[in-house]
Amino acid sequence: EGSGKLSVAAKRFVEKRVYATAGRAIVLSNAFKRILVDEYGVDEQKIVVIPGGIDVPTKAMPDRRESRERLGWPTDRPIVFCVRRLARRMGIDVLIDAISIVKRIHPDVLVMIAGKGQQQSELQSKINAASLTDHVRLLGFVPDDELSIAYAAADLSVVPSQSLEGFGLVTIESLVQGTPVLVTPVGGLPEVVEGLDPALILESSRADAIAGGISNALSNLNAPPTRTACREYAVEHFAWPTIAGRVAKVYEQAIEDRAP
């Protein structure tokens, strides 16, 4: 975002040269595999899809109420958590529009948004103009040691991306702390959660679809997976020992291909 046409063209040229000389290409999702094939001309046979990985927590899942008390968050309100860089394609502005709809059904809803970026002042002005200061809070940068507690403290996470989302590490970071996550049908996001519950994939990336998904989840009209189910799914599919083993095999194959 914000790059000039000449800069973008130069980067694309370099990318194409690098991809063309690689023996293998590892991508995080089938969505990005299609980009390499369709836009960069990479041989599909060279591309391997391996999702991102997470460290498996050694401690038991934190209690939601205890996590909120540690962070100083309200214990008597439904809380939705969102971790995003504050850039336009991340959809935070659309999420704010969605909360204007959600609060009609859940007047006590509270959305905590972690992250920083160039849109911060613009987003805060939008929150103020929509009279949502009691419903949406921009937390700024949240350090890693607090981030896991914040995931555990929320009833629900949401990833409102609007474009170019290759994987979305925040999805599995939320799941491993036992918190279900709603995602827009953008890029590789659906691939991460569809094996857990396809209902976690929103109908679209529009504000009304995001609002509907959040409202239904908070009302248990479309009950999200349990905390235990979220944790077990994340550990089974995305733990680093599993992911690292798959990556190592790709390196082994590439080495064998180049062996005399």
ZIDAGI-V865559 format. One record per pair of residues at least 6 apart in sequence whose C-alpha atoms are under 6 Angstrom apart, sorted by the first residue. I is the first residue (numbers start at 1). GAP is how many residues later the second one is. D is the distance in Angstrom with one decimal. If there is no record, write none. Layout:
i=I gap=GAP d=D
i=I gap=GAP d=D
This chain:
i=16 gap=24 d=6.0
i=23 gap=231 d=5.8
i=24 gap=22 d=4.8
i=24 gap=23 d=6.0
i=25 gap=22 d=4.7
i=26 gap=21 d=5.9
i=26 gap=22 d=4.9
i=26 gap=23 d=5.8
i=27 gap=22 d=5.0
i=28 gap=21 d=5.6
i=28 gap=22 d=5.1
i=28 gap=23 d=4.4
i=28 gap=139 d=5.8
i=29 gap=20 d=5.6
i=29 gap=159 d=5.2
i=31 gap=156 d=5.2
i=31 gap=157 d=5.3
i=32 gap=134 d=5.8
i=36 gap=6 d=5.6
i=53 gap=185 d=4.8
i=53 gap=186 d=5.5
i=53 gap=187 d=5.0
i=53 gap=190 d=6.0
i=54 gap=184 d=6.0
i=54 gap=185 d=5.2
i=54 gap=186 d=5.5
i=55 gap=185 d=6.0
i=64 gap=88 d=5.7
i=64 gap=89 d=4.6
i=67 gap=82 d=5.7
i=67 gap=86 d=5.0
i=68 gap=85 d=5.1
i=77 gap=31 d=5.8
i=78 gap=31 d=5.2
i=79 gap=31 d=4.9
i=79 gap=32 d=5.7
i=79 gap=75 d=5.1
i=79 gap=76 d=5.5
i=80 gap=31 d=4.7
i=80 gap=74 d=5.7
i=80 gap=76 d=4.9
i=80 gap=77 d=5.4
i=81 gap=30 d=5.8
i=81 gap=31 d=4.9
i=81 gap=73 d=5.9
i=81 gap=76 d=4.6
i=82 gap=31 d=4.8
i=82 gap=75 d=5.7
i=82 gap=76 d=5.5
i=83 gap=30 d=5.8
i=83 gap=31 d=4.7
i=83 gap=32 d=5.9
i=84 gap=31 d=5.4
i=85 gap=30 d=5.1
i=85 gap=31 d=5.5
i=85 gap=32 d=5.7
i=86 gap=30 d=5.3
i=86 gap=31 d=4.3
i=86 gap=33 d=5.3
i=87 gap=32 d=5.8
i=89 gap=73 d=5.1
i=89 gap=74 d=5.6
i=90 gap=71 d=4.3
i=90 gap=72 d=5.9
i=91 gap=69 d=5.1
i=91 gap=70 d=4.9
i=91 gap=71 d=5.5
i=94 gap=113 d=5.4
i=97 gap=110 d=5.9
i=98 gap=109 d=4.6
i=98 gap=113 d=4.6
i=102 gap=109 d=5.5
i=102 gap=113 d=5.9
i=110 gap=25 d=4.5
i=110 gap=26 d=5.8
i=111 gap=24 d=6.0
i=111 gap=25 d=4.7
i=112 gap=25 d=5.2
i=113 gap=25 d=5.0
i=113 gap=26 d=5.7
i=114 gap=25 d=5.0
i=114 gap=26 d=5.3
i=115 gap=25 d=4.8
i=115 gap=26 d=4.8
i=116 gap=24 d=5.1
i=116 gap=25 d=5.8
i=151 gap=23 d=5.5
i=152 gap=25 d=5.3
i=156 gap=23 d=5.8
i=156 gap=24 d=5.5
i=156 gap=25 d=5.9
i=157 gap=24 d=4.4
i=158 gap=23 d=5.3
i=158 gap=24 d=4.7
i=158 gap=25 d=5.9
i=159 gap=24 d=4.8
i=160 gap=24 d=5.6
i=164 gap=23 d=5.9
i=165 gap=22 d=4.8
i=166 gap=21 d=5.6
i=166 gap=22 d=4.9
i=167 gap=21 d=4.8
i=167 gap=22 d=5.6
i=175 gap=55 d=4.9
i=175 gap=56 d=5.5
i=175 gap=59 d=5.9
i=176 gap=55 d=4.4
i=176 gap=58 d=5.3
i=178 gap=49 d=4.0
i=178 gap=52 d=5.1
i=178 gap=53 d=4.9
i=179 gap=48 d=5.8
i=182 gap=18 d=4.8
i=182 gap=19 d=6.0
i=183 gap=18 d=5.1
i=183 gap=19 d=5.9
i=184 gap=17 d=5.9
i=184 gap=18 d=5.1
i=184 gap=20 d=6.0
i=184 gap=21 d=5.1
i=185 gap=19 d=6.0
i=190 gap=11 d=6.0
i=203 gap=6 d=5.9
i=216 gap=6 d=5.5
i=217 gap=6 d=5.6
